[in-house]
Amino acid sequence: MNHNAIYALYPQVVTIDDTAGAFDVNGNKVEIDLAAVAAWVDPNAYKYKRAAEYPSIPDQLDLLYHGGMDAWKTAIQAVKDKYPKG
């Protein structure tokens, strides 16, 4: 189960058990629309993808030293273009 999607779509859910289901604060089972959960797109997904693909800080510093600000901006912008916001 996509826990992030369930929490985003069903704010009353406080506990999720992959086998038993989702439950509210009182322990009542919350019915989940699995199609809606599967269709949900994390609005912050681009942040995680960018973070994984940006050069490491030492590599960025090396790029700045050897290539200057323009080379650094080009490398960073390539990742931003690959994973745009929203």
Order of alpha helices (4+ residues) and beta strands (2+ residues): alpha-beta-beta-beta-alpha-alpha-alpha
